[in-house]
Amino acid sequence: MSDNDKGAAVVGIGAGAAGAAGSVGAVAASGTVVGLSATGITSGLAAVGGVVGGGMLSGLVITAAAPLAIGAVGYGLSKYFKS
């Protein structure tokens, strides 16, 4: 792996970690019960899923996919600007 690829991977991992932290914060704050208790997480995931007309499972998929997408964008932008 070249130095350029290593740097891009680090940027992608950092962006993914930031996206994960943002997702947890969004779930904790968006429900009818605010916080990281079981009730808070359940209502937060249901609220996030309700944006697309789904429920808790849709919220879980959206919350899990967001950091992956952010990491991929960060990796791609880093590769683009370093080449």
HTML snippet that shows the backbone in 3Dmol.js (N, CA, C, O; Angstrom):
<script src="https://3Dmol.org/build/3Dmol-min.js"></script>
<div id="view" style="width:600px;height:400px;position:relative"></div>
<script>
const pdb = `
ATOM      1  N   MET A   1       0.846  -1.169   0.000  1.00  0.00           N
ATOM      2  CA  MET A   1       0.000   0.000   0.000  1.00  0.00           C
ATOM      3  C   MET A   1       0.892   1.232   0.000  1.00  0.00           C
ATOM      4  O   MET A   1       1.802   1.345   0.821  1.00  0.00           O
ATOM      5  N   SER A   2       0.637   2.138  -0.902  1.00  0.00           N
ATOM      6  CA  SER A   2       1.463   3.339  -1.003  1.00  0.00           C
ATOM      7  C   SER A   2       1.120   4.317   0.120  1.00  0.00           C
ATOM      8  O   SER A   2       0.098   4.185   0.792  1.00  0.00           O
ATOM      9  N   ASP A   3       2.005   5.302   0.304  1.00  0.00           N
ATOM     10  CA  ASP A   3       1.767   6.314   1.329  1.00  0.00           C
ATOM     11  C   ASP A   3       0.491   7.096   1.044  1.00  0.00           C
ATOM     12  O   ASP A   3      -0.225   7.487   1.966  1.00  0.00           O
ATOM     13  N   ASN A   4       0.208   7.324  -0.250  1.00  0.00           N
ATOM     14  CA  ASN A   4      -1.007   8.033  -0.632  1.00  0.00           C
ATOM     15  C   ASN A   4      -2.238   7.245  -0.214  1.00  0.00           C
ATOM     16  O   ASN A   4      -3.203   7.819   0.291  1.00  0.00           O
ATOM     17  N   ASP A   5      -2.211   5.928  -0.422  1.00  0.00           N
ATOM     18  CA  ASP A   5      -3.332   5.081  -0.032  1.00  0.00           C
ATOM     19  C   ASP A   5      -3.478   5.014   1.479  1.00  0.00           C
ATOM     20  O   ASP A   5      -4.596   5.005   1.993  1.00  0.00           O
ATOM     21  N   LYS A   6      -2.356   4.967   2.198  1.00  0.00           N
ATOM     22  CA  LYS A   6      -2.407   4.926   3.660  1.00  0.00           C
ATOM     23  C   LYS A   6      -3.021   6.210   4.215  1.00  0.00           C
ATOM     24  O   LYS A   6      -3.840   6.169   5.133  1.00  0.00           O
ATOM     25  N   GLY A   7      -2.627   7.326   3.663  1.00  0.00           N
ATOM     26  CA  GLY A   7      -3.181   8.605   4.114  1.00  0.00           C
ATOM     27  C   GLY A   7      -4.671   8.701   3.831  1.00  0.00           C
ATOM     28  O   GLY A   7      -5.437   9.198   4.657  1.00  0.00           O
ATOM     29  N   ALA A   8      -5.077   8.224   2.662  1.00  0.00           N
ATOM     30  CA  ALA A   8      -6.491   8.251   2.314  1.00  0.00           C
ATOM     31  C   ALA A   8      -7.289   7.329   3.229  1.00  0.00           C
ATOM     32  O   ALA A   8      -8.415   7.650   3.609  1.00  0.00           O
ATOM     33  N   ALA A   9      -6.708   6.186   3.584  1.00  0.00           N
ATOM     34  CA  ALA A   9      -7.388   5.258   4.488  1.00  0.00           C
ATOM     35  C   ALA A   9      -7.568   5.876   5.870  1.00  0.00           C
ATOM     36  O   ALA A   9      -8.616   5.710   6.494  1.00  0.00           O
ATOM     37  N   VAL A  10      -6.557   6.582   6.346  1.00  0.00           N
ATOM     38  CA  VAL A  10      -6.657   7.240   7.646  1.00  0.00           C
ATOM     39  C   VAL A  10      -7.747   8.302   7.621  1.00  0.00           C
ATOM     40  O   VAL A  10      -8.519   8.418   8.573  1.00  0.00           O
ATOM     41  N   VAL A  11      -7.820   9.074   6.546  1.00  0.00           N
ATOM     42  CA  VAL A  11      -8.870  10.086   6.418  1.00  0.00           C
ATOM     43  C   VAL A  11     -10.241   9.417   6.389  1.00  0.00           C
ATOM     44  O   VAL A  11     -11.177   9.896   7.029  1.00  0.00           O
ATOM     45  N   GLY A  12     -10.366   8.320   5.655  1.00  0.00           N
ATOM     46  CA  GLY A  12     -11.636   7.603   5.592  1.00  0.00           C
ATOM     47  C   GLY A  12     -12.057   7.057   6.943  1.00  0.00           C
ATOM     48  O   GLY A  12     -13.232   7.130   7.302  1.00  0.00           O
ATOM     49  N   ILE A  13     -11.113   6.510   7.695  1.00  0.00           N
ATOM     50  CA  ILE A  13     -11.423   5.982   9.028  1.00  0.00           C
ATOM     51  C   ILE A  13     -11.841   7.113   9.969  1.00  0.00           C
ATOM     52  O   ILE A  13     -12.793   6.975  10.736  1.00  0.00           O
ATOM     53  N   GLY A  14     -11.124   8.222   9.899  1.00  0.00           N
ATOM     54  CA  GLY A  14     -11.478   9.371  10.741  1.00  0.00           C
ATOM     55  C   GLY A  14     -12.851   9.918  10.410  1.00  0.00           C
ATOM     56  O   GLY A  14     -13.618  10.256  11.312  1.00  0.00           O
ATOM     57  N   ALA A  15     -13.169  10.009   9.134  1.00  0.00           N
ATOM     58  CA  ALA A  15     -14.486  10.498   8.729  1.00  0.00           C
ATOM     59  C   ALA A  15     -15.576   9.526   9.160  1.00  0.00           C
ATOM     60  O   ALA A  15     -16.650   9.944   9.593  1.00  0.00           O
ATOM     61  N   GLY A  16     -15.303   8.234   9.043  1.00  0.00           N
ATOM     62  CA  GLY A  16     -16.275   7.234   9.485  1.00  0.00           C
ATOM     63  C   GLY A  16     -16.516   7.302  10.984  1.00  0.00           C
ATOM     64  O   GLY A  16     -17.654   7.174  11.435  1.00  0.00           O
ATOM     65  N   ALA A  17     -15.452   7.502  11.763  1.00  0.00           N
ATOM     66  CA  ALA A  17     -15.599   7.625  13.212  1.00  0.00           C
ATOM     67  C   ALA A  17     -16.414   8.866  13.578  1.00  0.00           C
ATOM     68  O   ALA A  17     -17.261   8.825  14.470  1.00  0.00           O
ATOM     69  N   ALA A  18     -16.149   9.958  12.883  1.00  0.00           N
ATOM     70  CA  ALA A  18     -16.929  11.175  13.132  1.00  0.00           C
ATOM     71  C   ALA A  18     -18.391  10.968  12.757  1.00  0.00           C
ATOM     72  O   ALA A  18     -19.290  11.451  13.447  1.00  0.00           O
ATOM     73  N   GLY A  19     -18.624  10.256  11.673  1.00  0.00           N
ATOM     74  CA  GLY A  19     -20.003   9.951  11.272  1.00  0.00           C
ATOM     75  C   GLY A  19     -20.708   9.071  12.282  1.00  0.00           C
ATOM     76  O   GLY A  19     -21.895   9.259  12.548  1.00  0.00           O
ATOM     77  N   ALA A  20     -19.994   8.114  12.848  1.00  0.00           N
ATOM     78  CA  ALA A  20     -20.586   7.242  13.862  1.00  0.00           C
ATOM     79  C   ALA A  20     -20.957   8.033  15.108  1.00  0.00           C
ATOM     80  O   ALA A  20     -22.030   7.830  15.677  1.00  0.00           O
ATOM     81  N   ALA A  21     -20.080   8.929  15.532  1.00  0.00           N
ATOM     82  CA  ALA A  21     -20.376   9.760  16.695  1.00  0.00           C
ATOM     83  C   ALA A  21     -21.587  10.653  16.428  1.00  0.00           C
ATOM     84  O   ALA A  21     -22.430  10.849  17.303  1.00  0.00           O
ATOM     85  N   GLY A  22     -21.663  11.182  15.227  1.00  0.00           N
ATOM     86  CA  GLY A  22     -22.813  12.007  14.856  1.00  0.00           C
ATOM     87  C   GLY A  22     -24.097  11.205  14.823  1.00  0.00           C
ATOM     88  O   GLY A  22     -25.153  11.705  15.211  1.00  0.00           O
ATOM     89  N   SER A  23     -24.021   9.965  14.364  1.00  0.00           N
ATOM     90  CA  SER A  23     -25.205   9.107  14.313  1.00  0.00           C
ATOM     91  C   SER A  23     -25.710   8.795  15.713  1.00  0.00           C
ATOM     92  O   SER A  23     -26.914   8.844  15.966  1.00  0.00           O
ATOM     93  N   VAL A  24     -24.805   8.477  16.616  1.00  0.00           N
ATOM     94  CA  VAL A  24     -25.202   8.180  17.995  1.00  0.00           C
ATOM     95  C   VAL A  24     -25.854   9.413  18.622  1.00  0.00           C
ATOM     96  O   VAL A  24     -26.868   9.305  19.310  1.00  0.00           O
ATOM     97  N   GLY A  25     -25.269  10.569  18.380  1.00  0.00           N
ATOM     98  CA  GLY A  25     -25.840  11.807  18.904  1.00  0.00           C
ATOM     99  C   GLY A  25     -27.217  12.094  18.334  1.00  0.00           C
ATOM    100  O   GLY A  25     -28.112  12.539  19.053  1.00  0.00           O
ATOM    101  N   ALA A  26     -27.387  11.839  17.042  1.00  0.00           N
ATOM    102  CA  ALA A  26     -28.685  12.076  16.405  1.00  0.00           C
ATOM    103  C   ALA A  26     -29.748  11.143  16.966  1.00  0.00           C
ATOM    104  O   ALA A  26     -30.873  11.569  17.226  1.00  0.00           O
ATOM    105  N   VAL A  27     -29.400   9.873  17.153  1.00  0.00           N
ATOM    106  CA  VAL A  27     -30.356   8.919  17.708  1.00  0.00           C
ATOM    107  C   VAL A  27     -30.713   9.299  19.137  1.00  0.00           C
ATOM    108  O   VAL A  27     -31.883   9.253  19.518  1.00  0.00           O
ATOM    109  N   ALA A  28     -29.720   9.672  19.926  1.00  0.00           N
ATOM    110  CA  ALA A  28     -29.970  10.015  21.329  1.00  0.00           C
ATOM    111  C   ALA A  28     -30.832  11.258  21.465  1.00  0.00           C
ATOM    112  O   ALA A  28     -31.597  11.369  22.422  1.00  0.00           O
ATOM    113  N   ALA A  29     -30.729  12.192  20.536  1.00  0.00           N
ATOM    114  CA  ALA A  29     -31.440  13.461  20.654  1.00  0.00           C
ATOM    115  C   ALA A  29     -32.777  13.502  19.920  1.00  0.00           C
ATOM    116  O   ALA A  29     -33.591  14.385  20.189  1.00  0.00           O
ATOM    117  N   SER A  30     -33.025  12.567  18.997  1.00  0.00           N
ATOM    118  CA  SER A  30     -34.194  12.710  18.137  1.00  0.00           C
ATOM    119  C   SER A  30     -35.433  11.992  18.627  1.00  0.00           C
ATOM    120  O   SER A  30     -36.513  12.217  18.081  1.00  0.00           O
ATOM    121  N   GLY A  31     -35.330  11.155  19.613  1.00  0.00           N
ATOM    122  CA  GLY A  31     -36.488  10.397  20.073  1.00  0.00           C
ATOM    123  C   GLY A  31     -37.381  11.172  21.005  1.00  0.00           C
ATOM    124  O   GLY A  31     -37.068  12.297  21.396  1.00  0.00           O
ATOM    125  N   THR A  32     -38.503  10.562  21.361  1.00  0.00           N
ATOM    126  CA  THR A  32     -39.401  11.198  22.315  1.00  0.00           C
ATOM    127  C   THR A  32     -38.813  11.153  23.717  1.00  0.00           C
ATOM    128  O   THR A  32     -39.121  12.005  24.550  1.00  0.00           O
ATOM    129  N   VAL A  33     -37.967  10.161  23.980  1.00  0.00           N
ATOM    130  CA  VAL A  33     -37.222  10.079  25.237  1.00  0.00           C
ATOM    131  C   VAL A  33     -35.760  10.331  24.893  1.00  0.00           C
ATOM    132  O   VAL A  33     -35.124   9.501  24.244  1.00  0.00           O
ATOM    133  N   VAL A  34     -35.233  11.450  25.314  1.00  0.00           N
ATOM    134  CA  VAL A  34     -33.872  11.819  24.961  1.00  0.00           C
ATOM    135  C   VAL A  34     -32.889  11.060  25.848  1.00  0.00           C
ATOM    136  O   VAL A  34     -33.081  10.967  27.060  1.00  0.00           O
ATOM    137  N   GLY A  35     -31.836  10.519  25.234  1.00  0.00           N
ATOM    138  CA  GLY A  35     -30.794   9.859  26.002  1.00  0.00           C
ATOM    139  C   GLY A  35     -30.387   8.532  25.397  1.00  0.00           C
ATOM    140  O   GLY A  35     -30.888   8.135  24.345  1.00  0.00           O
ATOM    141  N   LEU A  36     -29.468   7.846  26.074  1.00  0.00           N
ATOM    142  CA  LEU A  36     -28.938   6.584  25.576  1.00  0.00           C
ATOM    143  C   LEU A  36     -29.460   5.378  26.359  1.00  0.00           C
ATOM    144  O   LEU A  36     -28.822   4.326  26.383  1.00  0.00           O
ATOM    145  N   SER A  37     -30.614   5.535  26.996  1.00  0.00           N
ATOM    146  CA  SER A  37     -31.250   4.392  27.637  1.00  0.00           C
ATOM    147  C   SER A  37     -31.910   3.541  26.551  1.00  0.00           C
ATOM    148  O   SER A  37     -31.967   3.949  25.391  1.00  0.00           O
ATOM    149  N   ALA A  38     -32.400   2.376  26.920  1.00  0.00           N
ATOM    150  CA  ALA A  38     -33.062   1.514  25.937  1.00  0.00           C
ATOM    151  C   ALA A  38     -34.262   2.219  25.304  1.00  0.00           C
ATOM    152  O   ALA A  38     -34.490   2.118  24.099  1.00  0.00           O
ATOM    153  N   THR A  39     -35.010   2.922  26.120  1.00  0.00           N
ATOM    154  CA  THR A  39     -36.173   3.651  25.608  1.00  0.00           C
ATOM    155  C   THR A  39     -35.746   4.798  24.704  1.00  0.00           C
ATOM    156  O   THR A  39     -36.374   5.047  23.675  1.00  0.00           O
ATOM    157  N   GLY A  40     -34.687   5.493  25.083  1.00  0.00           N
ATOM    158  CA  GLY A  40     -34.189   6.599  24.259  1.00  0.00           C
ATOM    159  C   GLY A  40     -33.668   6.135  22.914  1.00  0.00           C
ATOM    160  O   GLY A  40     -33.931   6.763  21.888  1.00  0.00           O
ATOM    161  N   ILE A  41     -32.927   5.030  22.917  1.00  0.00           N
ATOM    162  CA  ILE A  41     -32.397   4.498  21.656  1.00  0.00           C
ATOM    163  C   ILE A  41     -33.532   3.997  20.775  1.00  0.00           C
ATOM    164  O   ILE A  41     -33.545   4.259  19.572  1.00  0.00           O
ATOM    165  N   THR A  42     -34.484   3.280  21.360  1.00  0.00           N
ATOM    166  CA  THR A  42     -35.609   2.755  20.587  1.00  0.00           C
ATOM    167  C   THR A  42     -36.423   3.881  19.967  1.00  0.00           C
ATOM    168  O   THR A  42     -36.738   3.835  18.778  1.00  0.00           O
ATOM    169  N   SER A  43     -36.767   4.892  20.760  1.00  0.00           N
ATOM    170  CA  SER A  43     -37.560   5.989  20.213  1.00  0.00           C
ATOM    171  C   SER A  43     -36.744   6.819  19.225  1.00  0.00           C
ATOM    172  O   SER A  43     -37.296   7.346  18.259  1.00  0.00           O
ATOM    173  N   GLY A  44     -35.439   6.941  19.454  1.00  0.00           N
ATOM    174  CA  GLY A  44     -34.588   7.670  18.506  1.00  0.00           C
ATOM    175  C   GLY A  44     -34.487   6.964  17.171  1.00  0.00           C
ATOM    176  O   GLY A  44     -34.586   7.603  16.123  1.00  0.00           O
ATOM    177  N   LEU A  45     -34.289   5.639  17.194  1.00  0.00           N
ATOM    178  CA  LEU A  45     -34.235   4.887  15.931  1.00  0.00           C
ATOM    179  C   LEU A  45     -35.567   4.942  15.202  1.00  0.00           C
ATOM    180  O   LEU A  45     -35.604   5.056  13.976  1.00  0.00           O
ATOM    181  N   ALA A  46     -36.668   4.861  15.956  1.00  0.00           N
ATOM    182  CA  ALA A  46     -37.989   4.957  15.326  1.00  0.00           C
ATOM    183  C   ALA A  46     -38.200   6.335  14.702  1.00  0.00           C
ATOM    184  O   ALA A  46     -38.794   6.447  13.630  1.00  0.00           O
ATOM    185  N   ALA A  47     -37.715   7.381  15.368  1.00  0.00           N
ATOM    186  CA  ALA A  47     -37.850   8.740  14.825  1.00  0.00           C
ATOM    187  C   ALA A  47     -37.015   8.909  13.559  1.00  0.00           C
ATOM    188  O   ALA A  47     -37.474   9.506  12.585  1.00  0.00           O
ATOM    189  N   VAL A  48     -35.796   8.385  13.572  1.00  0.00           N
ATOM    190  CA  VAL A  48     -34.941   8.467  12.374  1.00  0.00           C
ATOM    191  C   VAL A  48     -35.567   7.667  11.235  1.00  0.00           C
ATOM    192  O   VAL A  48     -35.585   8.127  10.094  1.00  0.00           O
ATOM    193  N   GLY A  49     -36.078   6.479  11.534  1.00  0.00           N
ATOM    194  CA  GLY A  49     -36.731   5.665  10.510  1.00  0.00           C
ATOM    195  C   GLY A  49     -38.022   6.267  10.009  1.00  0.00           C
ATOM    196  O   GLY A  49     -38.407   6.052   8.860  1.00  0.00           O
ATOM    197  N   GLY A  50     -38.699   7.024  10.866  1.00  0.00           N
ATOM    198  CA  GLY A  50     -39.938   7.672  10.459  1.00  0.00           C
ATOM    199  C   GLY A  50     -39.741   8.714   9.377  1.00  0.00           C
ATOM    200  O   GLY A  50     -40.692   9.068   8.679  1.00  0.00           O
ATOM    201  N   VAL A  51     -38.535   9.207   9.226  1.00  0.00           N
ATOM    202  CA  VAL A  51     -38.236  10.194   8.179  1.00  0.00           C
ATOM    203  C   VAL A  51     -38.473   9.599   6.786  1.00  0.00           C
ATOM    204  O   VAL A  51     -38.877  10.307   5.864  1.00  0.00           O
ATOM    205  N   VAL A  52     -38.220   8.306   6.642  1.00  0.00           N
ATOM    206  CA  VAL A  52     -38.414   7.644   5.348  1.00  0.00           C
ATOM    207  C   VAL A  52     -39.672   6.779   5.329  1.00  0.00           C
ATOM    208  O   VAL A  52     -39.859   5.966   4.424  1.00  0.00           O
ATOM    209  N   GLY A  53     -40.530   6.956   6.328  1.00  0.00           N
ATOM    210  CA  GLY A  53     -41.777   6.224   6.375  1.00  0.00           C
ATOM    211  C   GLY A  53     -41.665   4.838   6.981  1.00  0.00           C
ATOM    212  O   GLY A  53     -42.584   4.030   6.850  1.00  0.00           O
ATOM    213  N   GLY A  54     -40.558   4.553   7.639  1.00  0.00           N
ATOM    214  CA  GLY A  54     -40.359   3.254   8.256  1.00  0.00           C
ATOM    215  C   GLY A  54     -40.419   3.350   9.765  1.00  0.00           C
ATOM    216  O   GLY A  54     -40.969   4.301  10.320  1.00  0.00           O
ATOM    217  N   GLY A  55     -39.865   2.385  10.402  1.00  0.00           N
ATOM    218  CA  GLY A  55     -39.848   2.357  11.862  1.00  0.00           C
ATOM    219  C   GLY A  55     -38.440   2.220  12.383  1.00  0.00           C
ATOM    220  O   GLY A  55     -37.491   2.772  11.828  1.00  0.00           O
ATOM    221  N   MET A  56     -38.327   1.473  13.460  1.00  0.00           N
ATOM    222  CA  MET A  56     -37.039   1.324  14.125  1.00  0.00           C
ATOM    223  C   MET A  56     -36.007   0.629  13.245  1.00  0.00           C
ATOM    224  O   MET A  56     -34.839   1.019  13.248  1.00  0.00           O
ATOM    225  N   LEU A  57     -36.412  -0.392  12.493  1.00  0.00           N
ATOM    226  CA  LEU A  57     -35.466  -1.104  11.625  1.00  0.00           C
ATOM    227  C   LEU A  57     -34.917  -0.178  10.540  1.00  0.00           C
ATOM    228  O   LEU A  57     -33.723  -0.204  10.244  1.00  0.00           O
ATOM    229  N   SER A  58     -35.781   0.629   9.954  1.00  0.00           N
ATOM    230  CA  SER A  58     -35.309   1.599   8.956  1.00  0.00           C
ATOM    231  C   SER A  58     -34.342   2.596   9.575  1.00  0.00           C
ATOM    232  O   SER A  58     -33.345   2.970   8.957  1.00  0.00           O
ATOM    233  N   GLY A  59     -34.640   3.024  10.800  1.00  0.00           N
ATOM    234  CA  GLY A  59     -33.742   3.934  11.508  1.00  0.00           C
ATOM    235  C   GLY A  59     -32.388   3.306  11.767  1.00  0.00           C
ATOM    236  O   GLY A  59     -31.356   3.971  11.670  1.00  0.00           O
ATOM    237  N   LEU A  60     -32.392   2.013  12.098  1.00  0.00           N
ATOM    238  CA  LEU A  60     -31.134   1.309  12.325  1.00  0.00           C
ATOM    239  C   LEU A  60     -30.311   1.234  11.041  1.00  0.00           C
ATOM    240  O   LEU A  60     -29.097   1.438  11.065  1.00  0.00           O
ATOM    241  N   VAL A  61     -30.972   0.940   9.922  1.00  0.00           N
ATOM    242  CA  VAL A  61     -30.266   0.857   8.637  1.00  0.00           C
ATOM    243  C   VAL A  61     -29.680   2.217   8.261  1.00  0.00           C
ATOM    244  O   VAL A  61     -28.528   2.305   7.836  1.00  0.00           O
ATOM    245  N   ILE A  62     -30.467   3.263   8.417  1.00  0.00           N
ATOM    246  CA  ILE A  62     -29.979   4.608   8.086  1.00  0.00           C
ATOM    247  C   ILE A  62     -28.816   4.996   8.998  1.00  0.00           C
ATOM    248  O   ILE A  62     -27.807   5.529   8.538  1.00  0.00           O
ATOM    249  N   THR A  63     -28.967   4.726  10.286  1.00  0.00           N
ATOM    250  CA  THR A  63     -27.929   5.091  11.252  1.00  0.00           C
ATOM    251  C   THR A  63     -26.641   4.310  11.013  1.00  0.00           C
ATOM    252  O   THR A  63     -25.550   4.844  11.208  1.00  0.00           O
ATOM    253  N   ALA A  64     -26.756   3.066  10.596  1.00  0.00           N
ATOM    254  CA  ALA A  64     -25.565   2.249  10.331  1.00  0.00           C
ATOM    255  C   ALA A  64     -24.916   2.620   9.003  1.00  0.00           C
ATOM    256  O   ALA A  64     -23.694   2.548   8.872  1.00  0.00           O
ATOM    257  N   ALA A  65     -25.717   3.014   8.019  1.00  0.00           N
ATOM    258  CA  ALA A  65     -25.178   3.321   6.697  1.00  0.00           C
ATOM    259  C   ALA A  65     -24.510   4.698   6.630  1.00  0.00           C
ATOM    260  O   ALA A  65     -23.601   4.909   5.827  1.00  0.00           O
ATOM    261  N   ALA A  66     -24.951   5.614   7.459  1.00  0.00           N
ATOM    262  CA  ALA A  66     -24.419   6.977   7.395  1.00  0.00           C
ATOM    263  C   ALA A  66     -22.905   7.049   7.615  1.00  0.00           C
ATOM    264  O   ALA A  66     -22.222   7.685   6.812  1.00  0.00           O
ATOM    265  N   PRO A  67     -22.346   6.430   8.661  1.00  0.00           N
ATOM    266  CA  PRO A  67     -20.881   6.505   8.832  1.00  0.00           C
ATOM    267  C   PRO A  67     -20.121   5.828   7.697  1.00  0.00           C
ATOM    268  O   PRO A  67     -19.034   6.270   7.326  1.00  0.00           O
ATOM    269  N   LEU A  68     -20.690   4.756   7.146  1.00  0.00           N
ATOM    270  CA  LEU A  68     -20.029   4.094   6.020  1.00  0.00           C
ATOM    271  C   LEU A  68     -19.969   5.012   4.807  1.00  0.00           C
ATOM    272  O   LEU A  68     -18.944   5.097   4.130  1.00  0.00           O
ATOM    273  N   ALA A  69     -21.071   5.694   4.539  1.00  0.00           N
ATOM    274  CA  ALA A  69     -21.109   6.619   3.407  1.00  0.00           C
ATOM    275  C   ALA A  69     -20.165   7.792   3.627  1.00  0.00           C
ATOM    276  O   ALA A  69     -19.460   8.202   2.705  1.00  0.00           O
ATOM    277  N   ILE A  70     -20.146   8.333   4.836  1.00  0.00           N
ATOM    278  CA  ILE A  70     -19.259   9.463   5.137  1.00  0.00           C
ATOM    279  C   ILE A  70     -17.799   9.040   5.021  1.00  0.00           C
ATOM    280  O   ILE A  70     -16.977   9.785   4.487  1.00  0.00           O
ATOM    281  N   GLY A  71     -17.471   7.847   5.519  1.00  0.00           N
ATOM    282  CA  GLY A  71     -16.101   7.341   5.400  1.00  0.00           C
ATOM    283  C   GLY A  71     -15.684   7.140   3.962  1.00  0.00           C
ATOM    284  O   GLY A  71     -14.555   7.456   3.585  1.00  0.00           O
ATOM    285  N   ALA A  72     -16.603   6.607   3.144  1.00  0.00           N
ATOM    286  CA  ALA A  72     -16.297   6.394   1.730  1.00  0.00           C
ATOM    287  C   ALA A  72     -16.081   7.722   1.006  1.00  0.00           C
ATOM    288  O   ALA A  72     -15.182   7.838   0.173  1.00  0.00           O
ATOM    289  N   VAL A  73     -16.894   8.710   1.320  1.00  0.00           N
ATOM    290  CA  VAL A  73     -16.724  10.038   0.712  1.00  0.00           C
ATOM    291  C   VAL A  73     -15.396  10.651   1.147  1.00  0.00           C
ATOM    292  O   VAL A  73     -14.680  11.224   0.326  1.00  0.00           O
ATOM    293  N   GLY A  74     -15.064  10.534   2.430  1.00  0.00           N
ATOM    294  CA  GLY A  74     -13.786  11.064   2.918  1.00  0.00           C
ATOM    295  C   GLY A  74     -12.600  10.394   2.251  1.00  0.00           C
ATOM    296  O   GLY A  74     -11.636  11.057   1.868  1.00  0.00           O
ATOM    297  N   TYR A  75     -12.672   9.072   2.112  1.00  0.00           N
ATOM    298  CA  TYR A  75     -11.608   8.321   1.438  1.00  0.00           C
ATOM    299  C   TYR A  75     -11.481   8.760  -0.022  1.00  0.00           C
ATOM    300  O   TYR A  75     -10.379   9.007  -0.512  1.00  0.00           O
ATOM    301  N   GLY A  76     -12.612   8.853  -0.704  1.00  0.00           N
ATOM    302  CA  GLY A  76     -12.589   9.251  -2.120  1.00  0.00           C
ATOM    303  C   GLY A  76     -12.048  10.652  -2.325  1.00  0.00           C
ATOM    304  O   GLY A  76     -11.256  10.891  -3.236  1.00  0.00           O
ATOM    305  N   LEU A  77     -12.478  11.590  -1.469  1.00  0.00           N
ATOM    306  CA  LEU A  77     -11.984  12.971  -1.596  1.00  0.00           C
ATOM    307  C   LEU A  77     -10.496  13.052  -1.298  1.00  0.00           C
ATOM    308  O   LEU A  77      -9.770  13.800  -1.954  1.00  0.00           O
ATOM    309  N   SER A  78     -10.039  12.293  -0.319  1.00  0.00           N
ATOM    310  CA  SER A  78      -8.617  12.293   0.008  1.00  0.00           C
ATOM    311  C   SER A  78      -7.801  11.729  -1.159  1.00  0.00           C
ATOM    312  O   SER A  78      -6.763  12.287  -1.516  1.00  0.00           O
ATOM    313  N   LYS A  79      -8.260  10.640  -1.747  1.00  0.00           N
ATOM    314  CA  LYS A  79      -7.570  10.065  -2.911  1.00  0.00           C
ATOM    315  C   LYS A  79      -7.571  11.057  -4.083  1.00  0.00           C
ATOM    316  O   LYS A  79      -6.572  11.197  -4.788  1.00  0.00           O
ATOM    317  N   TYR A  80      -8.696  11.737  -4.277  1.00  0.00           N
ATOM    318  CA  TYR A  80      -8.827  12.674  -5.387  1.00  0.00           C
ATOM    319  C   TYR A  80      -7.861  13.858  -5.235  1.00  0.00           C
ATOM    320  O   TYR A  80      -7.168  14.225  -6.184  1.00  0.00           O
ATOM    321  N   PHE A  81      -7.821  14.442  -4.050  1.00  0.00           N
ATOM    322  CA  PHE A  81      -7.000  15.633  -3.861  1.00  0.00           C
ATOM    323  C   PHE A  81      -5.507  15.326  -3.704  1.00  0.00           C
ATOM    324  O   PHE A  81      -4.675  16.206  -3.925  1.00  0.00           O
ATOM    325  N   LYS A  82      -5.159  14.101  -3.331  1.00  0.00           N
ATOM    326  CA  LYS A  82      -3.744  13.766  -3.193  1.00  0.00           C
ATOM    327  C   LYS A  82      -3.130  13.261  -4.487  1.00  0.00           C
ATOM    328  O   LYS A  82      -1.912  13.110  -4.581  1.00  0.00           O
ATOM    329  N   SER A  83      -3.962  12.999  -5.481  1.00  0.00           N
ATOM    330  CA  SER A  83      -3.395  12.487  -6.745  1.00  0.00           C
ATOM    331  C   SER A  83      -3.231  13.589  -7.767  1.00  0.00           C
ATOM    332  O   SER A  83      -2.770  13.335  -8.880  1.00  0.00           O
TER     333      SER A  83
END
`;
const viewer = $3Dmol.createViewer("view");
viewer.addModel(pdb, "pdb");
viewer.setStyle({}, {cartoon: {color: "spectrum"}});
viewer.zoomTo();
viewer.render();
</script>
